[in-house]
Structure formats: structure tokens, C-alpha cells
Amino acid sequence: MFNKIRKFVGFVPIVCAVSVMMSPTMAKADPPSWWLESGAVTGKNISPHYHQAIVNVGQAKWMVRKAYEQMELHLPGGAGFPLTYPYGEENTIGALFEETPENPSELWYEDQKKPLNVGQLKFLAHKFYQRFAELGFDENSPGWPVGMVLDETNEPLGIMDEVPLFPWRVKVHEDNAMPAQVGQLKHLFSFDLAAAYGPPAAE
């Protein structure tokens, strides 16, 4: 269950730091078609007027699930990492969050309504951007999020030979506890992998 997201801020050897700020150009950009086609963003949240609203855990998980589906569809070799791990078990596979329980309790539903913070948002996004780095999908690629800039000041932290570039500072901690906004979530997951890699092979 995603109430374990509270532990994500402590994960931060890789993903700590700076707020993921929405580029002014993002508010003017057309949303990627997969948002509407998959139902990733619906209702009032499609409008830039709601970018400053606080995003909750359930909204973030929904967006991440739909973005993961895009990776599986379009990237060579798929997403390259597991999305979920079995409910009630330890996360031994490096997944992002627990599977939804078969019979969710009221407490589980209440957990989905809790606000997400910036550190947790970065945790949810970091494996996407690691995968993009592996494949060379970056600011010069078609389909890259409009106005998204990778921070080239990031340095290895002793946990891997190289740290992929992220759109945030790896060593900065101050903003991790701040509430994440709908606009920040949307910006991080506004990539269009169909534009970069073409339609799924089955199409």
C-alpha cells in the first residue's frame, strides 16, 4: 500500500532535493495525447488553472501507472523496472509502490487522499528519468517535456559510477517536505514517447 510512501523521503541518496519547478512554457504547451487517451489526466486537472493545486497520493499513482504503460508500449525493452510489488510484502524488487489490495480498506482509501510531497514525487519519477538516460532520451529528443531542463551539476554520490541527469538537484534537500503540485506532477510526466520512438510495434 502506498502509505509506505512516507518512507520515500528517507530514500533520497539518489533523489533528494530541489523542487521540481514547472516551466512557464509548460502551461502553454499542448498536453501529450496519451493523457486523454489513457485517462491519465481528466476533468478540471487538465486545465493549467489547477497547476498550483496540491496533488494527492492517489492522483500521483494513477499518473505514474499510465506513464509506465507508455514506457512499456513505446520504449525498446519496455520500462526496464517493476512498477509495483505485492501488497503487504517487503519491496525486494525495487518497485515504486505496493499493488492495490484485492479488498481495499477505508484506511487504504484515506491514504490515497493524503498530500504528496516533493521528495515523494521525485522518488516516483526517478526511475523514469534513469531509463531515459539509458536510452539517450533527453532535451534534444522529440517528445521531451516542454521546458524541462536536466541539471548538469549533479555529481556521483558514491552509490553508482554515474548519476543520470535529473530535472532537479540531487544534493539539495530543503524542498523535499513541501507539498507537490498538480503542475509539477504533470510536467514531469508530460513526455510523448510515441513522438520519440513511434507507435507500438503491434500497431
Secondary structure, 3 states (H helix, E strand, C coil): CHHHHHHHHHHCCCCCCCCCCCCCCHHHCCCCHHHHHHCCCCHHHHCHHHCCCECEHHHHHHHHHHHHHHHHHHCCCCCCCCCEECCCCCCCCCCCEECCCCCCCHHHHHHHCCECEHHHHHHHHHHHHHHHHHHCCCCCCCCCCCCCCCCCCCCCCCCCCCCCCCCCCCCCCCCCCCECEHHHHHHHCCCCHHHHHCCCCCC
